[in-house]
């Protein structure tokens, strides 16, 4: 028996070194990007910024081989707060994430939502982009200066369409524009739509004097000539588009929007890390970098607790701006 003991010990060592592990600590294999049954919720209608972001992310994730069969579904309503309430009620669901942004932050305030983004699990901020001022191709306005001159004369008779509810980016942008141009924000006739898809039909149909939306939502329509781009709200011109910044057009203000991903509350550390790892890997992929260029988005990546602090700061900022504008 004594003669066989060293051989037995050697065999045991080889089994440990060469054989597959029977147990894991939960921090290695469990922290990968594979999440079977993963779903992305879009809290507005198809064609809007959240929708385009979610579907672009899902396709890029699949094309990069990070996950398979990511389902994207829409649950619109109340500026995104219907989807937010659903997200909060999905406590502990590590297979669900929601595309969101500044619009949901504002909608929580203006719709007096019982649920806030502080009730979710922050995963990642993905992109930043300017808003744009657009009119239909047959509009009489050829330049932003022409539009501004009429807007100043009678703002109440010039409906402004936006793809977000009051307090969202497409609402805040024209209000800040108006204030900088000497127009009383309360006199602005803002018409909210539940996403850029609904807004597009009203701009093309002449139901609003002009529309304000994210640049990535209407690139195709601008390039095809269906929409005329008059100005961008960011600090710089958008590469490849022939339109001035607001400051260049005589209005001293600037505004950018952002979009990101949150998950339900109550996730385990492993579930939260899996989602964070997935979007971190997505951020580094060629597929996502190509998507940023294609959609005119700026990279604004941040994750986890840092993103959570950013959400808190945005919540306070929106509340302050709404009060300052008397809205």
MARKEDO-399212 format. One record per residue: residue in one letter; y, z, x of N, C-alpha, C in turn. Coordinates in steps of 0.05 Angstrom, whole numbers, padded with zeros to 5 digits, always signed. Atoms other than C-alpha are relative to their C-alpha. Layout:
aYZXYZXYZX
...
END
This chain:
x-00024+00000+00016+00000+00000+00000+00025+00000+00017
x-00024-00001-00018+00047+00017+00057+00005-00027+00012
x-00004+00026-00014+00035-00051+00089+00013-00020-00019
x-00012+00019+00019+00056-00087+00025+00028+00007-00008
x-00027-00008+00009+00119-00048+00013+00023-00016+00010
x-00022+00017-00010+00165-00088+00059+00000-00028-00014
x+00001+00026+00014+00141-00153+00027+00009+00001-00028
x-00009-00003+00028+00152-00127-00042+00030+00003-00001
x-00029-00003+00000+00222-00106-00024+00014-00026+00006
x-00012+00027-00007+00236-00175+00007-00001-00018-00025
x+00001+00016+00024+00212-00208-00057+00021+00008-00021
x-00020-00009+00019+00257-00165-00099+00028-00009+00008
x-00026+00010-00010+00316-00183-00055+00004-00029-00006
x-00002+00029+00005+00301-00258-00061+00005-00006-00029
x-00004+00004+00028+00297-00252-00136+00029+00005-00008
x-00028-00006+00006+00366-00220-00138+00019-00021+00010
x-00018+00019-00012+00397-00270-00091-00002-00028-00011
x+00005+00028+00008+00365-00334-00117-00002-00004-00030
x+00004+00003+00029+00351-00321-00190+00026+00003-00015
x-00024-00002+00017+00401-00326-00247+00005+00028-00008
x-00006-00028+00008+00438-00262-00265-00008+00005-00029
x+00007-00007+00027+00411-00227-00326+00022+00014-00015
x-00023-00014+00011+00474-00186-00337+00026-00009+00013
x-00026+00007-00011+00548-00201-00328+00019+00023-00006
x-00020-00021+00005+00608-00155-00324+00019-00008-00022
x-00019+00008+00021+00645-00197-00376+00026-00010+00011
x-00026+00009-00011+00701-00216-00328-00002-00027+00015
x+00003+00025-00014+00672-00278-00295-00006-00023-00018
x+00008+00022+00017+00633-00326-00338+00015+00001-00027
x-00013-00003+00026+00666-00297-00400+00029-00008+00000
x-00029+00007-00002+00736-00316-00374+00004-00030+00004
x-00003+00028-00003+00724-00391-00375+00016-00012-00023
x-00016+00014+00020+00756-00443-00420-00016-00009-00025
x+00017+00010+00022+00697-00458-00467+00002+00020-00023
x-00002-00016+00024+00712-00431-00537-00011-00017-00023
x+00012+00016+00022+00663-00462-00587+00013+00006-00027
x-00013-00004+00026+00695-00473-00655+00029+00005+00001
x-00029-00006-00003+00766-00468-00629+00017-00016-00020
x-00018+00013+00019+00820-00484-00681+00029+00005+00008
x-00028-00003-00003+00894-00497-00674+00013-00003-00028
x-00014+00001+00025+00936-00481-00735+00028-00011+00005
x-00027+00010-00001+01001-00520-00747+00015+00010-00025
x-00012-00013+00023+01049-00481-00792+00022-00018-00014
x-00017+00018+00016+01086-00543-00817-00015-00026-00005
x+00013+00024+00009+01071-00613-00843-00006-00019+00023
x+00006+00019-00021+01040-00670-00803+00025-00016+00009
x-00023+00016-00010+01089-00708-00758+00022+00016+00012
x-00021-00017-00011+01132-00648-00739-00006+00008+00029
x+00002-00008-00028+01142-00618-00670-00025+00017+00006
x+00023-00017-00004+01089-00564-00678-00026-00016-00002
x+00023+00017+00004+01040-00616-00703-00006-00018+00024
x+00003+00017-00023+01052-00664-00646-00008+00016+00025
x+00007-00016-00023+01048-00608-00595-00030+00009-00002
x+00028-00009+00003+00982-00581-00623-00020-00023+00004
x+00019+00022-00002+00949-00649-00629-00001-00012+00029
x-00001+00009-00027+00973-00670-00560-00016+00019+00018
x+00014-00020-00016+00947-00605-00530-00030-00002-00005
x+00029+00002+00006+00879-00612-00566-00012-00024+00014
x+00010+00024-00013+00870-00683-00541-00001+00003+00030
x-00001-00004-00029+00891-00665-00470-00022+00019+00009
x+00021-00019-00007+00843-00606-00470-00027-00014+00000
x+00025+00014+00002+00786-00650-00492-00003-00021+00022
x+00001+00021-00021+00804-00707-00444-00004+00012+00028
x+00003-00013-00026+00807-00658-00386-00026+00015+00002
x+00026-00013-00001+00739-00631-00404+00001+00031+00000
x-00003-00029+00001+00764-00560-00416-00013+00013-00024
x+00013-00009+00025+00736-00553-00486-00007-00024-00017
x+00008+00023+00017+00703-00597-00539+00006+00006-00029
x-00003-00001+00029+00718-00612-00612+00019+00022-00009
x-00021-00019+00009+00783-00573-00620+00011-00011-00026
x-00009+00008+00026+00802-00575-00693+00029+00007-00004
x-00028-00005+00006+00875-00581-00714+00004-00002-00030
x-00005+00001+00029+00896-00564-00785+00028+00010-00006
x-00027-00007+00009+00962-00557-00822+00000+00020-00022
x-00005-00020+00021+00984-00497-00863+00030+00004-00003
x-00029-00001+00001+01057-00511-00880+00010+00020-00021
x-00013-00017+00020+01106-00468-00919+00019+00020+00012
x-00020-00020-00007+01168-00425-00913+00007+00000+00029
x-00009+00003-00028+01189-00451-00845-00020+00010+00021
x+00021-00009-00019+01123-00431-00813-00010+00028-00005
x+00008-00028+00005+01118-00360-00841-00025+00002-00017
x+00026+00000+00014+01060-00379-00887-00023+00000+00020
x+00020+00001-00021+01020-00398-00826+00000+00026+00017
x-00001-00025-00015+01045-00336-00789-00014+00022-00014
x+00014-00021+00015+01020-00291-00844-00030-00003+00001
x+00029+00006-00002+00952-00325-00842-00009+00009+00028
x+00007-00007-00028+00951-00315-00766-00003+00030+00003
x+00000-00029-00002+00967-00241-00771-00025+00012-00015
x+00023-00010+00016+00912-00232-00824-00027-00007+00012
x+00025+00008-00013+00860-00265-00778-00006+00019+00024
x+00003-00020-00021+00856-00200-00738-00027-00002+00015
x+00024+00001-00016+00806-00205-00681-00013-00027+00003
x+00012+00027-00001+00793-00280-00688+00008-00014+00026
x-00006+00012-00026+00789-00306-00617-00004-00030+00001
x+00004+00029+00001+00775-00377-00640+00023-00014-00014
x-00023+00012+00015+00843-00389-00673+00025+00004+00016
x-00026-00001-00013+00911-00404-00643+00020-00016-00016
x-00020+00014+00016+00977-00427-00673+00022-00012+00017
x-00023+00013-00012+01028-00477-00649+00026+00010-00013
x-00024-00011+00012+01097-00448-00658+00024-00003+00019
x-00024+00003-00017+01168-00444-00630+00023+00015-00012
x-00025-00013+00009+01240-00424-00643+00003+00000-00030
x-00003+00002+00029+01235-00447-00715-00013+00023-00015
x+00014-00023+00013+01185-00393-00733+00016+00026+00005
x-00016-00023-00006+01229-00341-00699+00022+00002-00021
x-00022+00000+00019+01287-00361-00744-00009+00004-00028
x+00010-00002+00028+01245-00367-00807-00008+00029-00007
x+00007-00028+00005+01221-00295-00799+00025+00015-00011
x-00025-00013+00008+01294-00273-00806+00010-00010-00028
x-00012+00011+00024+01318-00320-00861-00018+00002-00024
x+00018-00003+00023+01255-00314-00904-00009+00029-00004
x+00007-00029+00002+01250-00238-00893-00030+00004+00000
x+00029-00001-00001+01178-00247-00873-00010+00028+00007
x+00011-00026-00006+01136-00183-00873-00014+00000+00027
x+00014+00002-00026+01100-00209-00811+00019-00013+00020
x-00017+00011-00022+01135-00224-00744-00018-00009+00023
x+00015+00009-00023+01114-00255-00679-00009+00023+00018
x+00008-00024-00014+01110-00185-00650-00027+00010-00010
x+00026-00008+00011+01048-00177-00694-00023-00018+00010
x+00020+00018-00010+01012-00234-00658-00007+00006+00029
x+00006-00002-00029+00980-00240-00589+00013-00024+00014
x-00013+00022-00014+01026-00282-00544-00019-00012+00021
x+00018+00013-00019+00987-00334-00504+00016-00016+00020
x-00014+00016-00019+01033-00385-00473+00024-00015-00012
x-00021+00019+00007+01100-00420-00477-00006-00026+00015
x+00008+00026-00012+01088-00494-00463+00023-00018+00008
x-00020+00021-00004+01149-00538-00469+00028+00009-00008
x-00028-00003+00008+01224-00542-00475+00011-00028-00004
x-00012+00026+00004+01264-00600-00502+00027+00002-00015
x-00025+00000+00016+01334-00617-00529-00005-00010-00028
x-00001+00014+00026+01348-00634-00601+00015-00026+00004
x-00014+00025+00000+01376-00702-00617+00014-00004-00027
x-00015+00007+00024+01426-00729-00668-00006-00029-00005
x+00009+00027+00006+01399-00791-00703+00010-00009-00028
x-00006+00012+00026+01418-00838-00760-00018-00024-00003
x+00016+00024+00006+01382-00896-00793+00013-00025+00014
x-00009+00024-00014+01388-00965-00760+00023-00014-00014
x-00022+00014+00015+01434-00990-00816+00023+00018-00006
x-00023-00018+00003+01481-00930-00813+00025-00012+00011
x-00026+00010-00009+01555-00945-00805+00008+00013+00026
x-00008-00014-00024+01557-00896-00747-00014-00012+00024
x+00011+00011-00024+01548-00929-00680+00002+00019+00023
x-00003-00020-00022+01571-00870-00637+00003+00028-00013
x-00003-00028+00009+01572-00794-00643+00029+00006-00007
x-00029-00005+00006+01648-00795-00640+00008-00009-00028
x-00006+00010+00027+01651-00837-00703-00011+00019-00021
x+00012-00018+00019+01604-00790-00739+00016+00026-00001
x-00015-00026-00002+01642-00728-00715+00027-00002-00014
x-00026+00003+00013+01708-00755-00740-00003+00003-00031
x+00004-00003+00029+01681-00762-00812-00010+00028-00007
x+00011-00027+00005+01643-00696-00807+00022+00021-00001
x-00023-00019+00000+01708-00659-00790+00016-00002-00025
x-00017+00004+00024+01744-00690-00850-00011+00014-00024
x+00012-00012+00024+01694-00666-00902-00029+00007+00005
x+00028-00007-00007+01632-00630-00877-00018+00004-00024
x+00017-00005+00023+01608-00611-00946-00011-00025-00012
x+00009+00025+00012+01601-00684-00966-00018-00016+00019
x+00017+00013-00019+01559-00701-00904-00025+00017+00005
x+00024-00016-00004+01489-00672-00912-00013-00005+00027
x+00013+00001-00026+01455-00656-00846-00029+00009-00004
x+00028-00006+00003+01380-00658-00846-00013+00011+00025
x+00015-00011-00023+01335-00616-00801-00028+00007-00007
x+00028-00005+00005+01261-00605-00793-00008+00029+00002
x+00007-00029+00000+01265-00529-00796+00017+00014-00021
x-00015-00016+00020+01288-00476-00845+00024+00013+00014
x-00024-00013-00011+01352-00436-00836-00009+00020+00022
x+00007-00017-00023+01350-00400-00769-00017-00013+00021
x+00016+00015-00018+01306-00452-00737+00017-00018+00018
x-00015+00016-00020+01326-00499-00680+00016-00023-00013
x-00014+00022+00012+01345-00558-00724+00023+00009-00019
x-00022-00012+00015+01390-00511-00764+00021+00011+00019
x-00019-00012-00019+01421-00474-00705+00015-00021+00015
x-00013+00020-00016+01436-00537-00666+00025-00012-00014
x-00025+00011+00013+01484-00569-00718+00020+00022-00006
x-00020-00021+00004+01515-00501-00733+00016+00006+00025
x-00014-00004-00025+01531-00491-00660+00018-00024+00007
x-00016+00024-00003+01556-00563-00657+00025+00002-00017
x-00023-00002+00018+01601-00551-00717+00020+00021+00010
x-00019-00021-00009+01630-00486-00689+00015-00010+00024
x-00013+00010-00024+01645-00520-00622+00020-00022-00006
x-00018+00022+00007+01678-00578-00658+00023+00009-00019
x-00021-00010+00018+01723-00533-00701-00007-00002-00029
x+00009+00001+00028+01682-00539-00765-00012+00027-00007
x+00011-00025+00009+01667-00475-00803-00030-00003-00006
x+00029+00003+00005+01591-00466-00800-00008+00003-00029
x+00008-00004+00028+01588-00441-00872+00006-00025-00017
x-00006+00024+00015+01618-00508-00894-00020-00023+00005
x+00019+00021-00006+01561-00548-00864-00021-00001-00021
x+00020+00004+00021+01515-00578-00916-00027-00006+00013
x+00025+00003-00013+01449-00566-00883-00023-00003-00020
x+00023+00005+00018+01386-00594-00917-00025+00004+00016
x+00024-00006-00015+01321-00563-00891-00024-00016-00009
x+00025+00013+00006+01255-00601-00888-00022+00014+00015
x+00022-00014-00012+01187-00573-00871-00013-00018+00021
x+00010+00016-00022+01178-00611-00806+00014-00027+00003
x-00013+00025-00006+01202-00675-00774-00010-00023-00016
x+00011+00022+00016+01156-00719-00816+00015-00003-00026
x-00015+00001+00025+01191-00701-00881+00029-00009+00005
x-00028+00006-00006+01260-00706-00848+00003-00030+00006
x-00002+00028-00007+01246-00776-00821+00004-00018-00024
x-00002+00017+00024+01237-00806-00891+00028+00002-00012
x-00027-00003+00011+01304-00777-00913+00021-00012+00017
x-00019+00014-00018+01341-00803-00852-00002-00030-00004
x+00003+00029+00003+01312-00872-00860+00009-00009-00028
x-00007+00006+00028+01325-00870-00935+00029+00005-00006
x-00028-00005+00004+01398-00850-00926+00006+00024-00018
x-00004-00023+00017+01389-00785-00964+00016+00022+00015
x-00017-00018-00016+01424-00747-00907+00017-00018+00018
x-00018+00015-00016+01483-00770-00866-00011-00004+00029
x+00013+00001-00027+01447-00754-00801-00021+00022+00002
x+00022-00020-00004+01386-00716-00776+00002+00012+00027
x+00002-00014-00026+01376-00665-00721-00029+00009+00003
x+00028-00006-00005+01307-00658-00691-00007+00000+00029
x+00008+00000-00028+01267-00652-00627-00003-00029+00010
x+00001+00027-00012+01269-00712-00580-00029-00012-00001
x+00027+00010-00001+01193-00717-00576-00010-00010-00027
x+00010+00007+00026+01185-00725-00651+00007-00029-00008
x-00010+00026+00009+01224-00790-00657+00003-00021+00021
x-00002+00020-00021+01215-00827-00592-00009-00027-00009
x+00011+00026+00009+01173-00882-00624+00020-00014-00018
x-00019+00013+00019+01224-00894-00680+00026-00008+00014
x-00024+00008-00015+01282-00895-00630-00005-00025+00016
x+00007+00023-00017+01247-00944-00584-00005-00025-00017
x+00005+00023+00017+01227-00989-00643+00025-00009-00014
x-00025+00008+00013+01299-00990-00669+00003+00010-00028
x-00002-00011+00027+01285-00954-00735+00022+00021-00001
x-00020-00020-00001+01330-00897-00714+00020-00006+00023
x-00021+00003-00021+01396-00899-00675+00006+00028+00011
x-00005-00026-00013+01404-00842-00625+00029+00002+00008
x-00029-00003-00006+01476-00816-00621+00006+00020+00021
x-00005-00021-00020+01471-00754-00577-00024+00017+00004
x+00020-00020-00005+01426-00703-00545+00014+00027+00005
x-00013-00026+00000+01439-00629-00548-00004+00016+00026
x+00005-00014-00025+01414-00609-00479+00022-00003+00021
x-00021+00001-00021+01453-00601-00414+00001-00026+00014
x+00001+00026-00014+01431-00669-00388-00010-00022-00019
x+00011+00023+00015+01416-00738-00415-00030-00001+00002
x+00029+00004-00001+01344-00754-00432-00007-00026+00014
x+00007+00023-00016+01314-00801-00381-00013-00022-00018
x+00011+00022+00015+01300-00869-00412+00014-00005-00026
x-00014+00003+00025+01346-00859-00472+00030-00003+00005
x-00029+00006-00004+01417-00886-00478+00016+00016-00020
x-00017-00016+00018+01455-00829-00509+00013+00022+00016
x-00014-00021-00016+01507-00779-00484-00008+00028-00009
x+00003-00028+00008+01502-00704-00484+00023+00007-00019
x-00022-00008+00018+01545-00667-00535+00026+00004+00016
x-00024-00005-00016+01592-00646-00479+00014-00026+00008
x-00011+00027-00007+01601-00719-00457+00014-00012-00025
x-00011+00011+00024+01616-00735-00530+00023+00017-00011
x-00024-00015+00008+01671-00683-00534-00005+00027-00014
x+00006-00026+00013+01634-00622-00562-00013+00018+00021
x+00008-00017-00023+01628-00566-00511-00021+00021-00009
x+00022-00018+00006+01560-00536-00529-00026-00013+00008
x+00026+00011-00006+01487-00545-00511-00021+00018-00012
x+00022-00014+00015+01421-00526-00543-00026-00012+00008
x+00028+00010-00004+01347-00532-00526-00019+00016-00017
x+00021-00012+00016+01285-00517-00566-00024+00005+00019
x+00025-00005-00015+01217-00491-00541-00023+00003-00019
x+00024-00003+00017+01146-00489-00566-00022+00014+00016
x+00021-00015-00014+01086-00446-00550-00024+00006-00018
x+00025-00006+00014+01020-00416-00573-00003+00031-00002
x+00007-00028+00004+01003-00349-00604-00027+00002-00013
x+00026-00004+00011+00937-00320-00628+00001+00025-00018
x+00000-00023+00017+00917-00267-00679+00001+00026+00016
x+00001-00026-00013+00925-00193-00664-00029+00010+00003
x+00026-00013-00001+00867-00149-00644-00021-00014+00017
x+00019+00013-00017+00835-00195-00592-00010+00019+00022
x+00010-00015-00023+00791-00165-00538+00014-00012+00025
x-00012+00010-00025+00815-00172-00466-00013-00026+00008
x+00015+00025-00007+00761-00225-00455+00010-00023-00017
x-00009+00022+00017+00783-00266-00515+00028-00009+00007
x-00028+00007-00007+00856-00263-00496+00000-00015+00027
x+00001+00013-00026+00839-00282-00424-00011-00028-00002
x+00012+00027+00003+00797-00341-00447+00022-00020-00010
x-00021+00018+00010+00855-00370-00487+00022-00004+00021
x-00020+00003-00021+00904-00356-00431-00009-00019+00022
x+00012+00018-00021+00858-00389-00380-00001-00029-00009
x+00001+00027+00010+00849-00449-00425+00027-00014+00002
x-00026+00013-00001+00923-00462-00430+00012-00001+00029
x-00008+00002-00028+00934-00447-00356-00013-00024+00013
x+00014+00023-00010+00881-00499-00339+00012-00026-00012
x-00013+00023+00013+00913-00547-00389+00026-00007+00014
x-00026+00004-00013+00981-00537-00356-00003-00014+00027
x+00004+00012-00026+00953-00558-00289-00014-00027+00000
x+00015+00025+00002+00916-00620-00315+00018-00024+00001
x-00014+00026+00000+00938-00692-00304+00006-00009-00029
x-00003+00008+00027+00928-00704-00378+00025+00012-00013
x-00023-00014+00011+00981-00652-00397+00026-00009+00013
x-00024+00009-00014+01030-00674-00344+00008-00028-00010
x-00006+00026+00011+01025-00745-00370+00012+00002-00028
x-00010-00005+00028+01037-00719-00441+00029+00009+00001
x-00028-00009-00002+01100-00683-00419+00019-00023+00004
x-00017+00023-00006+01129-00747-00391+00002-00019-00024
x+00001+00018+00023+01107-00788-00451+00017+00009-00023
x-00015-00011+00023+01140-00742-00501+00028+00010+00006
x-00027-00009-00008+01203-00726-00462+00003+00030+00000
x-00001-00029-00001+01184-00652-00457+00004+00010+00028
x-00002-00014-00025+01204-00606-00401-00021+00022+00002
x+00020-00021-00004+01153-00559-00371+00013+00027-00001
x-00012-00026+00003+01169-00488-00392-00022+00022-00001
x+00024-00016+00002+01103-00454-00379+00004+00030+00008
x+00002-00029-00007+01095-00378-00381-00022+00012-00019
x+00023-00011+00015+01038-00334-00406+00002+00030-00004
x+00006-00028+00003+01017-00266-00430+00024+00018-00006
x-00021-00020+00005+01064-00206-00427+00028-00011+00005
x-00026+00012-00006+01120-00247-00397+00009-00016-00025
x-00007+00016+00024+01117-00294-00457+00006+00019-00024
x-00006-00019+00021+01115-00233-00503+00028+00011+00002
x-00028-00009-00004+01180-00207-00473+00020-00021-00007
x-00017+00023+00007+01210-00276-00481+00003-00002-00031
x+00000+00001+00029+01191-00275-00555+00018+00022-00012
x-00017-00022+00009+01225-00208-00564+00029-00007+00004
x-00028+00008-00006+01288-00234-00530+00010-00022-00019
x-00008+00021+00019+01289-00296-00574+00005+00011-00028
x-00004-00012+00026+01282-00254-00636+00028+00013-00002
x-00027-00012+00000+01344-00214-00617+00022-00020+00002
x-00021+00021-00003+01382-00277-00597+00005-00013-00027
x-00004+00013+00026+01370-00311-00664+00015+00018-00019
x-00013-00019+00018+01391-00249-00702+00030+00001+00006
x-00028-00002-00009+01455-00245-00661+00016-00026-00008
x-00014+00026+00006+01472-00320-00669+00005-00003-00030
x-00004+00002+00029+01461-00319-00744+00022+00018-00010
x-00022-00018+00008+01508-00260-00751+00027-00010+00010
x-00025+00011-00012+01560-00292-00705+00010-00024-00016
x-00008+00023+00016+01559-00355-00747+00005+00006-00029
x-00005-00008+00027+01565-00316-00811-00022-00010-00019
x+00022+00012+00016+01497-00342-00835-00022+00020-00006
END
